Amino acid sequence: MPAIAIVGAGPGMGLAIARTFGSHGFDVVLISRNRGKLDTLVEKLTADGVTAAAFPADVLDRDALTQALQDAAARFGGIDVLEYSPVGTFGTTALTAPTGTEPSHVEFEMNFQLYGAIAATKAVLPAMREAGAGTLLYTTGAGSIVPDPRAATRSSARRDGSCRGPSSAVAIPPPELRSPQLDHHTHRKPRSSSPPRHTPFPSVWE
């Protein structure tokens, strides 16, 4: 069975992604901070006939996140798809306009959205490259493509680096890395010169 790891799993988009992949035969790894909430999601997925397991970890704790993904890979025989979509709270994010944004305002979101994604990717990418297949999905907010001046700190973190959202997909056919971008808000076609040769994941947004 292939397995998907959903980092930042919650009762909304995370559960929807889990159900979609689960219905296509994927085992589901759920990662977020709250064990109780994860257990509730596991119960719902189990009731749907999907094999799922919870691995609590905070994306701000790089070691814990890496260990959770390693433990999940050991349990399910590997991670075939990594989906990264944690959501912060307004209590932890400084919402500023672009002209009023200081480096300190963006620091949390960079740690949360970008550096967490890098840590998660490093935890699964070596095995994907060795296997010659794998998929990385970075799912963020619409502000990464249509910036909201009231949320410059979030949009900048989500627009940077690998999180080019709302959803970036990277299929892994070594030694190449193809990086199409799916904008499921406006149904924009992937931004790549040709379709990726490996797309071992179902369409979540169609």
DAFENNOR-V274602 format. One record per residue. N is the residue number from 1. PHI is phi in degrees with one decimal (999 if undefined). NEAR is the number of other ideal C-beta (glycine too) atoms within 12 Angstrom. Layout:
<<N:PHI:NEAR> <N:PHI:NEAR>>
//
This chain:
<<1:999:20> <2:-72.9:27> <3:-132.2:40> <4:-114.9:49> <5:-106.9:51> <6:-106.5:51> <7:-93.6:50> <8:93.3:44> <9:-63.0:47> <10:-141.0:29> <11:-77.5:24> <12:-100.1:17> <13:-62.4:29> <14:-59.2:40> <15:-66.3:33> <16:-62.4:27> <17:-63.4:42> <18:-60.2:45> <19:-66.0:30> <20:-65.3:28> <21:-66.7:40> <22:-59.8:36> <23:-69.3:20> <24:-102.4:23> <25:92.9:20> <26:-86.8:33> <27:-76.9:32> <28:-121.4:45> <29:-105.3:51> <30:-111.1:48> <31:-128.1:50> <32:-164.6:39> <33:-75.9:30> <34:-94.8:21> <35:-63.2:20> <36:-61.7:13> <37:-67.4:23> <38:-64.2:33> <39:-61.7:20> <40:-63.7:22> <41:-65.6:39> <42:-61.5:33> <43:-61.6:19> <44:-65.0:26> <45:-68.3:35> <46:-60.6:21> <47:-63.3:14> <48:-85.4:20> <49:85.2:14> <50:-102.6:31> <51:-78.2:24> <52:-141.7:39> <53:-147.0:33> <54:-100.6:33> <55:-134.7:38> <56:-63.0:28> <57:-167.4:36> <58:-98.1:28> <59:-64.7:39> <60:-78.8:27> <61:-101.8:20> <62:-58.6:23> <63:-64.9:16> <64:-65.4:24> <65:-64.4:38> <66:-61.1:30> <67:-65.0:21> <68:-60.6:40> <69:-68.8:41> <70:-66.9:27> <71:-64.1:22> <72:-64.9:38> <73:-62.9:34> <74:-66.0:18> <75:-71.7:22> <76:-103.8:28> <77:80.7:15> <78:129.4:29> <79:-115.5:47> <80:-91.1:37> <81:-135.2:46> <82:-107.3:47> <83:-119.5:48> <84:-115.6:49> <85:-153.9:43> <86:-70.2:43> <87:-124.7:28> <88:-83.0:31> <89:-120.3:15> <90:-65.3:14> <91:-72.8:8> <92:-108.1:21> <93:-116.0:31> <94:-85.7:26> <95:-88.7:26> <96:-135.0:24> <97:-76.6:18> <98:-53.5:21> <99:-72.7:9> <100:-106.7:15> <101:-85.0:26> <102:-106.5:15> <103:-53.0:14> <104:-64.8:14> <105:-69.6:25> <106:-92.5:30> <107:-56.5:21> <108:-62.9:29> <109:-65.3:43> <110:-64.1:30> <111:-63.3:27> <112:-76.1:37> <113:-87.1:43> <114:-91.9:33> <115:-67.6:28> <116:-63.2:44> <117:-64.1:41> <118:-63.8:28> <119:-62.4:34> <120:-64.0:47> <121:-63.5:38> <122:-62.5:24> <123:-73.6:37> <124:-112.7:41> <125:-63.9:28> <126:-55.8:19> <127:-67.6:28> <128:-63.6:33> <129:-65.3:21> <130:-65.5:14> <131:-75.4:22> <132:82.2:17> <133:-160.2:26> <134:155.6:38> <135:-139.5:41> <136:-115.8:43> <137:-120.8:50> <138:-116.0:40> <139:-109.6:42> <140:-128.3:44> <141:-94.6:34> <142:-64.4:22> <143:-64.2:28> <144:-71.7:34> <145:-109.7:25> <146:-116.9:19> <147:-59.8:22> <148:-104.8:21> <149:-60.1:18> <150:-81.2:18> <151:-135.4:30> <152:-63.1:27> <153:-64.9:38> <154:-70.1:40> <155:-63.2:35> <156:-66.7:35> <157:-68.7:39> <158:-77.3:42> <159:-82.7:33> <160:-79.8:25> <161:54.5:24> <162:-79.1:34> <163:-89.3:42> <164:-95.8:32> <165:-19.5:38> <166:-55.7:31> <167:-144.2:40> <168:-107.4:40> <169:-120.8:40> <170:-124.9:39> <171:-89.4:32> <172:-110.9:35> <173:-108.1:22> <174:-49.5:19> <175:-90.8:8> <176:-94.9:16> <177:-131.5:24> <178:-99.8:26> <179:-130.5:26> <180:-74.3:28> <181:-120.9:30> <182:-109.0:33> <183:-102.2:25> <184:-80.8:27> <185:-84.4:19> <186:-118.1:14> <187:57.8:13> <188:-72.4:20> <189:-71.9:14> <190:-55.2:25> <191:-86.0:20> <192:-147.4:21> <193:-69.0:10> <194:-148.9:12> <195:-63.3:16> <196:-63.4:28> <197:-77.5:18> <198:-121.0:25> <199:-133.2:24> <200:-81.8:28> <201:-143.6:34> <202:-73.8:25> <203:-79.6:18> <204:-86.4:31> <205:-104.2:22> <206:-84.9:8>>
//
